[in-house]
């Protein structure tokens, strides 16, 4: 134990170091099956061991690791001998909680990862994870809480094993999972490449129970799930999955395809993007900023943590650009949005971003563990820090945006864009056009379970009179949704009303179902499209009805005027 702690305290000198800016770090078990461990990150660079050792020696006082290590070991010994539950102590968990508490006393983003979490973190930065490649979600009927497959990735192990929309997972490797949260089921399904996951499944198509053995494999998790022409000449790129090692390449392919289809303007959707590798965020911004433009400045305690990132692109994109953001846009995505705003290169539409302006070093620890330690801050090209205040130490208030700036504080943190527009720091990126997205009501949330189960019946041809909606054969990946695809008629809506009224768990919802007609039609179509074409294509249903996306389309002419004025302005941002 003493040696382990000493290794931790001297890791700056002996560990491999890379750097990123981390937003809210969820534990692995909090994430749904399809999503890899999300780390919102900033810059990534390699520091040689001699350079790191020299910097620490010059700038950091020597830590008496042996003393601290001894105190920690003594505390564990006292606990083990005297604590009422001492015989059942988990020493690994005690060490982990101690290190986590120590790091969290510094700031909300420094964090410790055990070997399993750290391996997943590093894997996810490669835009992949190891598992079966299925999205699983909990739904409840007749008082039973079950886990269902809602979609599978193209060519994934789950796809090859024949898993489809509506299949119910009853057990994993012989252990029943009925009543368990889908995140816990996800953890059981994932595993090392090449190992077997044995699933007991109730098939949606036949209601038969089968045991399926699936060999786990690499599952790609692209940064850009989809890109298409939203309407004539208006391109849309969904960049919601963070900035990983493949992001620049994915963006280059998406832009080339959209230009080939006749794109004249673009909406870049960074909503819910938790961040990623800063080097990739810089490259994304560089696509739209001419050579010499500062993208972001990084400043830290040590010389190796100082850096100014500039665009080197001599043929930057000139299409009118709107960037969509919301509270889930964090860290590296805020770097892109901040640079676009500072240079008036794009109009920012949506809601205030997360407000994460810190950079973490990712440090390897012995025995496969790792930690992220805040070592720098970053600033937008105009010099803004968008980091929200965390000085009161209340993690709940911080992550739930309970700390509100006064007008005076906002003005003290204000800056100007290249054309002289006033912009603010200290609380994320404030959009140029504020638009709140429609929030689900309680009445709408109550409809999710019956809508799923009804869609499962429709997709398998079990609703009388609507057999034409039955989905036959393989999932048609890559399909671009057409208006006629699974159009939900008034007759199908009435069939859903009748289904709702006949179910004892849900018949109380029937009284107000007409008030939710538009919502029901939309979500039912989304479920059916998911079953037929996969979740990526089905999301087009929701995007077409998204109020923030509609505002982004409306704002494109203003974005073009703003970019034109910026090109004519004298550059006061270097």
N, C-alpha and C positions, 0 to 999 in steps of 0.2 A: 504493500500500500504506500509506504513512504517513497519507494522508488517511482511508482506511478505518478504521484503528485509532483515529485521533483522533475520528472520528464515534462509534465504539463507546464511548470513554471519556467523551464528553460527552452521551451519549444521554439521561441523566436530565433534562437541561435541554431537549432538543430533540425527544425521541421521544414518541410516544403511549404512555401507561402505563395498564395495567390490572393487577389483582392476583388471583392464585389460589395455592392451596397444592398443590404438585405431589408426587406419590409417585414410584414408580419410573418414570423416563422411558425407555421402550424406543425403539430406533431404528425408523424406518418399516419397514425390511426385516425386522424381527423379527416383524411382525404377520401373521396369516392374512388371506386375501382379504376375508372378510366384515367384519372388524373395522376400524373407523377407528382412527387414532392416538390411543391412550388417554392422557389427561392427568388425573391425579387432582388436583383443584383445590379451592381454598377460595373466598375472597371475590373478587368482581369489582366494581370501581368505576372511575369515570372521574376522573382528576385533571387539572384544567386546566393548560396549559403554564405560565402565570404562577405558579400556586400551586406547581407542582413546582420551577420555577426558584428561587423564593423559599426554599422549604424546603431545597433543596440548598445554596444560598448561605449560609444561616444555620447549617446543621448539619454540613456536610461540608467538609473541607479541600480546597483547590484541587489538582487532579491535574495534574502537568506532562506533559500529553499529548504535546507535541511531542518531549520527551526520550524517553519510552517508545516512541513511534512510530518515532523514529529508530533506537533500539536494536534494535527488532524488525526493521526493514527491513535494518539492517546484518547481523543474524544470518542473515536469509534470503539475503543476498548472499554471505556466507561459505559457507553451505551449498551454494548453487548453483554456486560456483566450485570447491569442494574435495571435496564428497561424492562417493563412488565412483559412485553412481547419479544424479548431478546432472542429467543430460540427460533423465531420465524423471520428474522431480519434479512432483507435483501441488500447485501452490501454494495452490489452494483448500482442499485437504485438510490441508495444513500449517497454514494459518490456522485452520481449523476445530478441528483437534486442539489447537492452542495455546490457543484460547479455552476449549474444553471443559475442558482440564486446569486452567486458571486458575480456572474457576468451581467445578470439583469439589474444589479445594483448600479452598474455603469450606465447603461442605456437600454432601450427596449429591443435593440436589434442584435446585440452580442448574444451568442447562443452556443450551447454545447450539444454535440450529437454523439450518441453511442455508435458502435460499429455498424449496426444495421441501418440506422438513419443516415449515417455519413456515406455509406456505400450508395444508398438511394439518391442522396443529394448529388454525388458526383456523376452517377449514371444519368440523372435527369438533365444535367447540363449538356449531355450528348443528344438531347431531343429523343430520348427513348427510355423505356423501362422494360423489365422482364416479367412476363406474366402470360395471360391468355388473350388479352386484347378485347375485352368486353366492358361495356358500360352497364353497371348494375345499380338498381334503385329499389328502395323499399316502397311497397304499397300494401294497403290494409283492406281486407274484406271479411265480413262475418266475424269480426273481432280478432282475426289472425293477421299478424304482421309478418310478411314474407319478403324475400329478395327476388327480384325479377331481372332478367336480361332485357335491356331496352334497345341496345344496338351492339354490333361487333365491328371491328376494324377490317378493312379490306385485307385479304390474304393472311389474316391473323390466325393463330391456333384455334381460337374460338370459332372463327368463320369456317375453317376447314373441318372442325368437329361438328358443324351443323347447328350451332346455337343460333337462335333467332329471337326476334322481338316477342316478348311474352313468356318465354321459357322460365319456369320457376326453379330456383336452386334450393333443393331440400337438404342436402348434406355436402360437405367437402371432406374428402378423405375419410369417409365413414362417420364423421361427426355432424349431427343435426345442426342446422343453422336457422331453423324457424324461430322467429321472434328476435333474431339478432339484427343489429344495425348493419346496413350495407357496407359501412367502412370496415367493420370487423370481419365481415365475410370477404371483403376485398383483400384484407391482410392474409387470410387463409388461402385465397386463390393465388396470390402472387408468390413468387419464389425464384430460386436460382434457375438459370438457363439450363434446359435439358432435363429438369426434374418433372415428375408427373403430378398433375392435379386430377384427382378422381372425383368427379361431380355426380351427385345423384340429382337428376333433373326431371321435372314434370313438363312434358312437351306441350307447348301452347296449341299446336296443330292437332294433336291426337289425344291429349290428356293422359297419355301413357307415361309411366315412370321408367326412366332408363338410367343406366350408369355409364358415364362417358369418361374415358381417360384422355387427358389433354396434356401434351408435352409442352411445357413452358418455353417461351422463346422471346427474342427481342421484339418489342412492339414500338414502332416509330411513334413519336409524339411531336408532330410538326409545330413550328411556331406560328405558321399561317395555315389554319384549317381550310380556308376557302378564299377565293378571289373570283369575281365575275362582274359583268356589266349589270349594275342595279337597274338601270334604264338606259335609254339610248345615249351613248357616249359618256355615261357617268360610271366610272369604275369604283368598285368597292373591294377593299382588302380587309379581311378579318385577321387582326394580329392580336389575339387575346391570350395566346399560350406562352407568353414570356419571350425573353431574348436568350436563345441558346446558340450553340456553335454553328448551327445551320441557318440561322435567321437571314443573314445577308443573301445567301444563295437562293433561299426560298423567295425573298422579296424580288430579287433580280428576275427570276423566272416569272413571277406573278405580273410584274410590270411589263415585261416583254410580251406576255400573252395578252394582256389588256390593251396594249398599244396595237397589237395585231388585229384586235377586234374593233378598233376605232375609238379607243378611249380619248376623250378631250379634257376631262377633269376627274378628280379622284377624291374619295373619302377613305381615310385611313382610320380604322376603328381600333383604338387602344383601350377601350373599356374593359375592365377586369383584368388588364395585363399587369401582373404583379412585379414585372421587371425582368432582369436577367443580366447576362454578361455585358458590361459597359462597352467593351470593344465592339460588340455587335450593335449596341444602341447607337454608338458613334457612327458606325457604317450605315445604319439606316438613315440617320439625320443627314449624313454626307450625300446620300442619294438626291437630296433636295436642296442642298446648300453649296454654293460655288466654292472653288478652291480658295483657301486662306481664311474662310469663316471659322471662328471659334465655335465649337460645338458645346464644350463643357470644360470647366477648370476644376482640378482636384487639388486640395490642399490638406496636408497632414502634419503630424508632429515630426516625422523623420523625412530626410531629403528624398528617400525613395518613394514617398507618398505624394510628392508634388508633381503635377503634370498638367499641361494644357493640350487638349485634344482639338485638332483643327481638321477641317475638310481638305481633302486633296483632289476632289472631283472637278475636273476641268470641263465636264459636260453634264452638269446637274440637271435633273428633271425640272421642267418649267410649267407643267400642267397646273392649273388652279387646284388648290389643296385645302381640304377641311379635315381636321383631326378631331375625332370623337374621344372624350375622356369622361371618367366618372371617379367616384371615391375608391374604386378598386384599381385605378391606374396608379402604379407606384414605382418609385425609384428609377430604373432605367427608362421606363415608358415616360416618366416625367422629364427626363433629360431630353428625349426626343420632342415632346410637346413644348418644353421650355425653350429649346433652340428655335423651333418653328415660330413660336410666338415672339421671341425677342427680335427676330429678323423680319417679322411680319410676312414670313414665307407662307404661313397658313393661318386660317381662322380656326380658333379652338372653340368647340361646341360641346356642351354637356354640363357636367357638374364638377365642383372642385375635386382635384385629385387628392391622393392620400396624404402627401406632404412628407416625403422621405428623401432627405438630402445627406444621408450618411453613407460612408463606404466601409465595408468590412473586409478584413483579410481572412481568407479561408486557410486554416492551418491544420496540417496533418499531425495527429497525436499517435503515440504508440498503441499497438493492439487494434488498429483499424478505426479508432475514434477520431473526432475532429472538432474544431470549434470555429466560429466566426467572431472576430473581434473588430470593433470599430476603430479604424486607424486614420480616417480622413473624412473631410466634408467635400461636397461638390457644389459648384455655383454655375448658374446659367450664363450665357454669353454677356448679358448686361450686368452681371455681378450679383444676381439674386441668389439667396439661399431660400429654398422652398421648404426647409425642414420645420416641422411643427414642434412646439415647445413640449418637452417631457420632463422639465425640471422638478415638478411636484412629485415625481416617482410613482404616480398612479397609472399603472399599466392599463387598467380598464378604461379610464378617461381618455388615455392616449389613443388606444386602438378603436375607440368608439366616438372619436372626434368631439369629446365633451369640452375641450379647451378652446374657447372662442376668443379671437383677437378683438380688441377694441378698435374703433376707427383711428385713434391716434397711433396705436401700434401698427395698424395696417399702413398708414401713411409714412411712418418711420422706416418701413421695409419696402417702400415703393421704388420702382425704377421706371425706365422708359424704353419703348421699342425703338427700332431704327427710324421710324417715321414720327417719333415723339409721343406715341400713345402711352398713357399711364398704365403700368402693370404692377402687381403686388407679389411679395414674397412672404415667407414665414408661415404659410398655411397651404402649401401645395400650389398648383397652377390654377388660377382663377380663369374660367373660360371667358372668351370674348362674347359668346352668346350662351347665357345660362338657360338650360332647359332640363327640367326634372323629368326623369322617365316615369312612365305610369307604374305605380306600385300595385301589387296584387291585393285585392280586398279579401276579407275573411270568407265571404261568399264564394269567391273564385278559388281560393285555396282549398275549400271543402270539396270542390268538384274534381280535383286532380285524380283521386282514387277511382271514382266511377268512370271518369273519362278514359282512364287507362284500361280498365277491365272491359268497357264497352268496345273500345278500339280493338282490343285483343279478339273479341268475338267477331267484329266486322272483318278484320284482316284474315280471319280463318273461315269466313263464309258461313257463320252460324247465326246471322241475323236475317230472318226471313224477309225476302223482297229486296235484299241488298247484296245478293250473291256476287254481283258484278264488281263489288269492291274487294273481293277476295284476292289476296296476294299469292301468286303462284311462282314457284321456282326461286332462283337465286336473287339476292339483293342486287339491284341495278346501281352500283356505285358510279359516281361521276355524272349522274343524270342531273341536268339543269331543270329545275322545277318550272312547269308550264301552268298557265291559269287553269287548264282543264284537269290537271292532275289532282285526283281525290277532292274535287270540289264538293263541299258539304252542302247538300240541298236542304230545303225546308223539310222535305220528307224524312231525310236522315236525322235531322234535328228532332223531329217529332218522335222518331224511333228511340232516340236517346231519352227523351222525356218519359216515354212509356217504360223503358228499361229502368230508369231512376225510380219511378213510382212503384215498380214491382219489387224492388229490393228493400228489405226491412231496415237495413243500415242507413239507407240514403233517401228514403221516400219523403223525409222531412224537408229535403231540398227542393222538392217539386214546386212548391208554392211560388218561389221567386225565380224559377228557371228561365222564364221569358225575358227577365231583365238582364240575363247573362248570355243572351243568344249569340251576340257577336263573339264573345270570349269563347263560348263552347264550340262554335264553328271553327274558330281559328285553332284551338288546342286539339280538337279532334282531327283536323286536317294534318296538324303537325305530327300527331302520333301515327297516323296512317302513312304519312310520307316517310317517317323514321323507319317503319317496318318495311317499306318497299325500297327506299333509296339510301338508307343510312342516316345518321344524325346530322352529318355535315350538310347534306343537301336539304334536309328537313328544316334546318335553322333559317333557311331563306323565307319560310312562311312567317316567322317572327320578325325578321329584319324588314320585310315589306310593310309591316304594320307598326314599326317602331317609331315613336314620336321624335326621338332624338335624331334618328337617321333621316326622317322627313325634314327636320330643321336643318340638317347638314346639307341636304340637296338644295334647299331654299337659300342657304348661305353661300353657295358656290360662286355666284356672280360677285358678291362682296369680297370673297376671298381672292378672286382674280384682280379686282381693283386694288386691294391692299398690297398684293404681291407686286403689281405694276408700280405703285407708288414707292414701294421699298426699293425697287431696282433703280428708280430715279433719285432716291435720296442719297446724300453723301454718307458713307459708312462711318458711323460713330461707335460701332462695335467692332473691335479688331479681332 
